[in-house]
Amino acid sequence: MPELQGREGPLYRAIADALAADIEAGRLTPGARLPTHRELAETVGVTVGTVTRAYAEAERRGLIGGEVGRGTYVRHLATPRPLPSSAAPEPVVGEDTQIELGLNWPATPEGDPATEALRRTLEALQRSPELSELLAYQPHAGLHFHREAGAEWISRFGLSVPADQVVVCSGGQHAMEVVLKAHTRPGDTVLTEALTYPGLKTLASQHHLRLQGVTMDAQGLVPEALEAACRGGAKLLYCVPNLQNPTGAVMSPERRERIAAIIRAQGLTLLEDDVHGLLLEDRPPPLSALVPESSYFIAGISKLLAPGLRLGYLAAPRRGMERLAESAALAARMTPPLTAEICARWIREGTADEIVKRRRQEAQARLALTREVLGEAAVRSAQGPTYHLWMELPAHWRSEAFSAQARRNGVSVTASEVFAVSPAVAPGAVRVCLGAPRTQALLRKGLQRLRDTLTRGPAPLATIV
């Protein structure tokens, strides 16, 4: 006799849910014979057709099975396999334990809210009558509902676009590739900061593009240098005005006005990447808002909510949407709609805002800890809550040598050569990432090793015979 009181939804599904609950609780054991359709219909007071649908739903879930002439039985269910885990227990940090400060991961607070949010969303999804639609092929730019959520998310960054100018992408790297495929040809020149995201260097190489670095200062791109670089016939500019990777620079509103004027005057296409922008509570309007007719804007998800979601939203000018959708299909047939659905629900429900708030708080706490251990001078590049900072080295250190010495001392950082468009402009600095250690205690230990490396100075050169 299924317990149906308090269960929501159609009666057939309520009966199937009750069967599932009784099997999980052990009230119905494997091999137990269930009532016939007519018997259960009379007991519960429903039609035979309702019971038939209920049994069909329970069989679809793998709970029961029917045998002609013998009846319907509870199946022998396999023990659920736990999800694979890449996260080992927090290690006991000894002298030989390598602490990772080289990977730019989001700083995850204890009791990460994204995990509980995912659990709630998956539970809600299993009751959705449209669940099967998420297993079908979708339009190249994404379902309209998911594009609407993308437009809402993009508005958090200060840019207003309609849903039909949004492409749902499988992360920021995919969005970058989509724009490059649509707007460049082999041999074209792409401008970017002199120190840039290594993923762009990889994409430029794969697409046989010439990458040209533009001189930077504490605010990012230098306008005069950008204007001079345009004389070489460049078609596209990629830049990160907020918390630039790797320097952490934030472009002022005045600087954005000057850069926008050059973009317009030179006929450039802008690809703006705001992977970390929402960590800044007081941030200038996007550069794209000043030149919307020729701008593509990437609103990140992975670094702000959860890397495993692999989602990002790309805002585009209306005139370029058809070509962009074709480019998205070439780079990846479609973005997984299940992931897009999870993100859309989080955005609409306010869950995404709460996760960003917690990420920002954790980033602030870790930055304060870094200042305490390394001192203010070592982190002067940080202009707000951030997952990474640009640490300038004393004159007697070269970037690669410091990175190698730090690794021997048990802590990994990234040398400037990794980000330099031209090796000749790689400065004496390293990128230090604050989010990768699972706890603040582990981060403190890594920072102490970094400080010790700075204090000891370069190792003496080996004798050459």
Buried (B, 14 or more C-beta within 10 A) or exposed (E): EBEBEEBEEBBBBBBBBBBBBBBEEEEBEEEEEBBBBEEBBEEBEBEBEBBBBBBBBBBEBEBBEEEEEEEBBBBEEEEEEEEEEEEEEEEEBEEEBBBBBBEBBBBBBEEBBBEEBBEEBEEEBEEEEEEEEBEEEBBBBBBEBBBBBBBBBBEBBBBEBEBEBBBBBBBBBBBBBBBBBBBBEEEBBBBBBBBBBEBBBEBBEEBEBBBBBBBBEEBBBBBEBBBEBBEEEBBBBBBBBBBBBBBBBBBBEEBBEBBBBBBBEBEBBBBBBBBBBBBBEEBBEBBBBBBBEBBBBBBBBBBBBBBEBBBBBBBBBEEBBEBBBBBBBEBBEBBBBEBBBBBBBBBBBEBBBBBBEBBBEBBBBBBEBBBEBBEEEBBBBBBBBBBBBBBBBEEEBBBBBBBBBBBEBBBBBBBBBBBBBEEEBBBBBBBBBBBBBBEBEBBBBBBBBBBEBBEEEBEEEEEEE
